[in-house]
């Protein structure tokens, strides 16, 4: 994860709220900032990363945030590999699903190697936590902890409540509800912040929200970053999105027509959840769908809303492939299923390889160590002054520690 970013290394870049909100407030308030809401809801997990960062020299803060973000993605990948064992029997396909978390094509544009955006990986992990039936206490604890961290850090975890209700109805025993209890506990921690704070949004149309879903989710899932650029250059953005939507629709139809009941339920659930996880935040915030795309760009600032839905698409595709490889009474049918599966897997591998490394928005930023060294020199000349880091002023005692 850390080496995917070209240019200035990920461990030398500190961006967005990690730099402007979480780290300065953790330095000023110590553990008092842990439960402080921001942007209309509680973000417990990124706040916790910031608190850990304050235990290190300030020049190392960027590395702490980057490593924490990379570890979050890696641990989510391991969790998904284990949690999907009941739906994906082949270990190589479970490893492929885990790899999809680490090789997510558009992750570098939004959520990779940071503290503020690490909950978006956890949001995808909740999907598999609610489908998993762990038999060990360690598995139950992992599912509960992941769901708690996701719900206490991202208000969109509430959109999983219909899946929670379905799990409670299907598996009424308390022993089966570790993930459910973790999600509800995180929601209870989140609730006071959501009720007491307001978040202003801009109105947008449902058509624009759907266009955002097509561009950010369907095009991102089917073509990735470089593939989307190639399609856009050849067919235009509308044509590229239409091609990507056709590919995903064909895969869904293939899985629904030829899959068994379990696959059909998972495909329908995944499609609906992906739509809800994208459309709800886009309709609430509005501005991510209203903003015109910068010249030459395909993906907008709200790309983070698309990452969990993309991973959910990969999930039901891989589940369908696993079932088809285990089915087939006749040799011809088995050969067709194996060929389709090989084409799909090869397509994913080609896309993930081409999008493994590229220049993102962080690649050209000033290294954090250079910024800290400059501020420390200023504090050395005037020890009693304070230094402004983005929106907050910090005393020199915090800069030089």
C-alpha positions in Angstrom: 0.0 0.0 0.0 2.7 2.5 0.9 4.7 2.1 -2.3 1.7 2.5 -4.6 2.0 6.3 -4.5 4.6 7.7 -6.9 6.3 11.1 -6.4 6.7 12.2 -2.8 6.3 9.0 -0.8 3.1 8.4 1.1 4.9 8.4 4.4 6.2 11.9 3.7 2.7 13.4 2.9 0.2 14.6 5.5 -3.1 15.7 3.9 -6.7 16.9 4.5 -8.1 16.6 8.0 -5.1 14.5 9.2 -3.1 17.7 8.8 -5.6 20.4 9.4 -7.8 19.0 12.2 -7.0 15.7 13.8 -3.2 16.1 14.4 -3.4 19.8 15.7 -6.3 19.1 17.9 -4.7 16.0 19.3 -1.6 18.0 20.1 -3.6 20.7 21.8 -6.1 18.6 23.7 -4.3 15.3 24.0 -6.9 12.5 24.6 -9.6 15.2 25.0 -10.1 15.4 21.2 -10.9 11.7 20.8 -14.6 12.1 21.1 -14.8 15.5 19.5 -17.2 15.5 16.5 -16.2 16.9 13.1 -18.2 17.6 9.9 -21.4 16.5 11.6 -20.4 13.1 13.1 -17.9 11.4 15.2 -14.7 10.1 13.6 -13.3 8.0 16.4 -10.8 5.8 14.5 -9.0 8.7 12.7 -8.9 10.5 16.0 -7.3 7.5 17.6 -4.6 7.4 14.9 -3.9 11.1 15.6 -3.5 10.4 19.3 -1.0 7.7 18.5 0.9 10.1 16.2 1.4 12.6 19.1 3.5 10.0 20.9 6.1 10.3 18.1 8.3 13.3 17.1 6.2 15.7 15.0 8.4 15.1 11.9 7.2 11.5 12.0 3.5 12.2 12.0 3.0 11.7 8.3 4.6 8.3 8.5 2.3 7.3 11.4 -0.8 8.3 9.5 0.3 6.6 6.3 1.4 3.4 8.0 -1.9 3.3 10.0 -3.9 3.7 6.8 -2.0 1.0 5.1 -2.3 -1.3 8.1 -6.1 -0.7 8.1 -6.4 -1.7 4.5 -4.2 -4.8 5.1 -6.1 -5.9 8.2 -9.4 -5.4 6.3 -8.0 -7.6 3.5 -7.1 -10.4 6.0 -10.5 -10.1 7.7 -12.4 -10.3 4.4 -10.3 -13.3 3.4 -11.4 -15.1 6.5 -15.0 -13.9 6.7 -15.8 -14.9 3.1 -14.9 -18.5 3.6 -18.5 -19.5 3.9 -19.4 -18.0 0.5 -16.1 -18.6 -1.4 -14.8 -22.1 -1.0 -11.7 -21.8 -3.2 -8.8 -20.3 -1.2 -7.2 -18.7 -4.3 -10.4 -16.8 -4.9 -10.5 -15.6 -1.3 -7.0 -14.4 -1.7 -8.1 -12.6 -4.9 -10.9 -10.9 -2.9 -8.3 -9.8 -0.3 -6.0 -8.5 -3.0 -8.9 -6.4 -4.4 -8.8 -4.4 -1.1 -5.1 -3.7 -1.5 -5.1 -3.2 -5.3 -8.4 -1.2 -5.5 -7.7 0.9 -8.6 -9.1 4.3 -7.5 -8.0 4.1 -3.9 -5.0 6.3 -4.5 -7.4 9.1 -5.5 -9.2 9.2 -2.2 -8.7 6.7 0.7 -5.2 5.1 0.5 -2.6 5.5 3.2 -4.3 8.1 5.4 -6.1 8.3 8.8 -9.1 10.4 7.8 -10.2 8.0 5.0 -9.3 4.7 6.6 -12.9 4.1 7.9 -13.9 3.6 4.2 -12.0 0.3 4.3 -13.8 -0.6 7.5 -17.1 0.2 5.9 -16.5 -2.5 3.3 -15.4 -4.9 6.0 -18.8 -4.5 7.7 -20.4 -6.0 4.6 -18.6 -9.3 5.1 -18.8 -9.1 8.9 -22.6 -9.2 8.7 -22.4 -12.2 6.3 -19.9 -14.2 8.4 -20.8 -16.8 11.0 -17.5 -17.0 13.0 -17.2 -20.1 15.1 -14.3 -18.9 17.4 -14.3 -16.2 20.0 -11.4 -14.5 18.2 -13.5 -14.3 15.0 -16.5 -12.9 16.9 -14.3 -10.4 18.6 -12.7 -9.3 15.3 -16.1 -8.9 13.7 -17.5 -6.9 16.6 -14.4 -4.7 16.8 -14.4 -3.9 13.1 -18.1 -3.1 13.1 -17.7 -0.9 16.2 -14.8 1.1 14.7 -16.7 1.5 11.4 -19.9 2.8 13.0 -18.1 5.0 15.5 -16.1 6.6 12.7 -18.5 6.8 9.7 -22.2 7.6 10.0 -22.9 5.7 6.7 -22.6 2.4 8.6 -26.2 3.0 9.6 -27.2 2.1 6.0 -26.3 -1.5 6.9 -29.3 -1.7 9.3 -31.5 -3.6 6.9 -28.8 -6.2 6.6 -28.5 -6.3 10.4 -32.3 -6.9 10.6 -32.1 -9.7 8.1 -29.3 -11.3 10.1 -31.2 -11.1 13.4 -34.2 -12.7 11.8 -32.3 -15.5 10.1 -29.9 -16.1 13.1 -31.8 -15.2 16.3 -29.3 -16.7 18.7 -27.3 -14.0 20.6 -24.1 -16.0 19.9 -24.5 -15.1 16.2 -24.7 -11.4 16.7 -21.2 -10.3 17.5 -21.0 -8.1 14.4 -24.5 -6.8 15.0 -23.7 -5.8 18.6 -20.5 -4.2 17.6 -22.3 -2.1 14.9 -25.0 -1.1 17.3 -22.5 -0.1 20.0 -20.6 2.0 17.6 -23.9 3.6 16.5 -24.8 4.5 20.1 -21.4 6.2 20.5 -22.1 8.0 17.2 -25.6 9.1 18.0 -25.0 12.1 20.3 -22.7 13.7 17.7 -25.2 13.2 14.9 -28.1 14.6 16.9 -26.3 17.7 18.2 -24.5 18.8 15.0 -25.9 19.9 11.7 -24.2 19.4 8.3 -25.1 21.7 5.5 -25.4 20.3 2.0 -26.3 21.5 -1.4 -29.4 20.2 -3.2 -28.8 18.0 -6.2 -30.9 16.0 -8.5 -31.4 12.3 -8.5 -30.2 12.2 -12.1 -26.9 13.8 -11.2 -26.5 11.4 -8.3 -27.0 8.5 -10.7 -24.5 10.0 -13.1 -22.0 10.1 -10.2 -22.7 6.4 -9.4 -22.2 5.5 -13.0 -18.9 7.4 -13.3 -17.4 6.8 -9.9 -18.6 3.3 -9.1 -19.4 1.4 -12.4 -16.6 3.0 -14.4 -14.2 2.7 -11.5 -15.0 -1.0 -11.0 -15.0 -2.0 -14.6 -12.1 0.1 -16.0 -10.1 1.4 -13.0 -8.0 4.6 -13.4 -6.0 4.2 -16.6 -8.6 2.1 -18.3 -11.2 4.8 -17.7 -8.9 7.4 -19.3 -8.5 5.2 -22.4 -12.2 4.7 -22.7 -12.9 8.4 -22.2 -10.4 9.4 -24.8 -12.0 6.9 -27.3 -15.7 7.1 -26.5 -16.2 10.2 -24.4 -17.1 10.1 -20.7 -20.8 9.2 -21.4 -19.8 6.4 -23.7 -17.1 5.1 -21.3 -19.7 5.1 -18.5 -22.2 3.3 -20.7 -19.7 0.6 -21.6 -18.8 0.1 -17.9 -22.5 -0.1 -16.9 -23.1 -2.7 -19.6 -20.2 -4.8 -18.4 -21.4 -4.8 -14.7 -25.1 -5.4 -15.8 -24.0 -8.3 -18.0 -22.1 -9.8 -15.0 -25.1 -9.3 -12.7 -27.4 -11.0 -15.3 -25.0 -13.9 -15.7 -24.8 -14.4 -12.0 -28.6 -14.1 -11.5 -29.6 -16.4 -14.4 -27.0 -19.1 -13.8 -26.4 -18.8 -10.1 -28.1 -20.6 -7.3 -30.4 -19.0 -4.6 -27.4 -18.0 -2.4 -25.6 -16.3 -5.2 -28.8 -14.5 -6.4 -29.5 -13.2 -2.9 -25.9 -12.0 -2.5 -25.9 -10.3 -5.9 -29.2 -8.4 -5.3 -28.0 -7.4 -1.8 -24.7 -6.2 -3.1 -26.2 -4.2 -5.9 -28.8 -2.5 -3.6 -26.2 -1.8 -0.9 -23.8 -0.3 -3.4 -26.5 2.0 -4.8 -27.5 3.1 -1.3 -24.0 3.6 0.0 -23.3 5.9 -3.0 -26.6 7.7 -3.6 -27.4 8.6 0.0 -24.2 10.6 0.8 -24.2 12.2 -2.7 -27.8 13.3 -2.3 -27.1 14.6 1.2 -23.9 16.5 0.4 -25.0 17.5 -3.1 -21.8 19.4 -4.0 -19.9 16.3 -5.1 -22.4 15.8 -7.9 -22.8 19.4 -8.7 -19.2 20.3 -9.2 -18.0 20.3 -12.8 -15.1 17.9 -13.4 -11.7 19.5 -13.8 -10.4 19.5 -17.3 -9.0 16.1 -18.2 -10.3 14.5 -15.0 -12.8 11.6 -14.6 -13.2 11.2 -10.9 -14.3 13.9 -8.5 -13.7 14.8 -4.9 -16.4 12.4 -3.7 -14.5 9.3 -5.0 -14.3 8.0 -1.4 -18.1 7.3 -1.6 -17.5 4.9 -4.4 -14.8 2.7 -2.9 -16.9 0.3 -0.7 -19.5 -0.1 -3.5 -16.7 -1.1 -5.9 -15.4 -3.7 -3.5 -18.9 -5.0 -3.0 -19.2 -5.5 -6.8 -15.9 -7.4 -6.8 -17.3 -9.5 -3.9 -20.4 -10.8 -5.6 -18.5 -11.3 -8.9 -16.0 -13.5 -7.1 -18.7 -15.4 -5.2 -20.4 -16.2 -8.5 -17.2 -17.3 -10.1 -16.5 -19.6 -7.1 -19.9 -21.3 -7.5 -19.7 -21.7 -11.2 -16.3 -23.4 -10.9 -17.8 -25.9 -8.5 -20.8 -26.6 -10.7 -21.4 -28.2 -14.1 -22.5 -31.7 -14.7 -21.3 -31.9 -18.3 -17.7 -31.4 -19.4 -18.8 -28.7 -21.8 -20.6 -26.7 -19.1 -17.6 -27.0 -16.8 -15.3 -25.8 -19.6 -17.5 -22.8 -20.3 -17.7 -21.8 -16.6 -13.9 -22.1 -16.3 -13.4 -20.0 -19.4 -15.7 -17.2 -18.2 -14.0 -17.3 -14.8 -10.5 -17.1 -16.3 -11.5 -14.1 -18.4 -12.9 -12.3 -15.4 -9.9 -13.0 -13.2 -7.5 -12.0 -16.0 -9.4 -8.8 -16.6 -9.1 -7.9 -12.9 -5.4 -8.7 -12.7 -4.7 -6.6 -15.8 -6.5 -3.6 -14.4 -5.0 -4.0 -10.9 -1.5 -4.3 -12.5 -1.9 -1.2 -14.6 -3.3 0.8 -11.7 -0.8 -0.4 -9.1 1.2 2.9 -9.1 0.4 6.3 -10.4 0.7 10.0 -9.7 -2.1 11.1 -7.4 -3.1 14.3 -5.6 -0.5 13.7 -2.9 2.4 13.0 -5.1 3.4 16.6 -5.6 2.7 18.0 -2.1 5.5 19.4 0.0 7.1 16.7 2.2 5.9 17.0 5.8 9.4 16.8 7.2 10.3 19.9 5.2 7.3 21.8 6.7 8.2 20.7 10.2 11.9 21.6 9.8 10.9 25.1 8.6 8.6 25.6 11.5 11.1 24.3 14.0 13.7 26.7 12.6 11.2 29.6 13.1 10.6 28.5 16.6 14.3 28.3 17.4 14.6 32.0 16.5 11.4 32.9 18.4 10.6 30.3 21.1 7.7 32.2 22.5 5.7 32.4 19.3 3.1 30.1 17.8 3.1 28.6 14.4 0.0 28.1 12.2 -0.6 24.7 10.8 -3.4 25.2 8.3 -6.3 26.2 10.5 -4.9 26.0 14.0 -2.0 27.8 15.7 0.3 25.6 17.8 2.7 26.9 20.4 6.4 26.3 19.6 6.6 23.9 22.5 4.4 21.5 20.5 6.4 22.1 17.3 9.8 21.3 18.8 8.8 18.4 21.0 
